Amino acid sequence: MADFVGVWEAKYPAIVKLWESAWAELVPFLSFAPAVRQVIYTTNAIESVNARIRKAVKARGHFPTETAALKCVYMAVMSLDPTGVGRQRWSNRWKEALNAFTVAFPGRILASTK
């Protein structure tokens, strides 16, 4: 942390202050494998999908049946990646993270994926 502060404090004092105040929460995050950290900090992608679903549901207003609501959500999600290329990239990114989670939390991941 001292090396980081020495290099970046003059240019980014707010970031240095934030990291120093949240150091106890940041250190456990850094102990995860890089693949796990990448999956953890991609919550922006999840929030983007949720925003797209909310926008589609709000534009529709109401649904006569539960099936109609599910179709609307399905169409909103499918419009994010119509070719399926992004889905393949996303699932490939999760393979290494799932392996790391399985090692870090034995018995929890495999039991839920069977």
Protein Blocks (a to p, Z undefined) as FASTA:
>chain_A
ZZmmmmmmmmmmmlmmmmmmmmmmmmmmmmpcfklmmmmmmmmmmmmmmmmmmmmmmmno
pafbfklmmmmmmmmmmmmmmnommmmmmmmmmmmmmmmmmmmmghklmmmmZZ
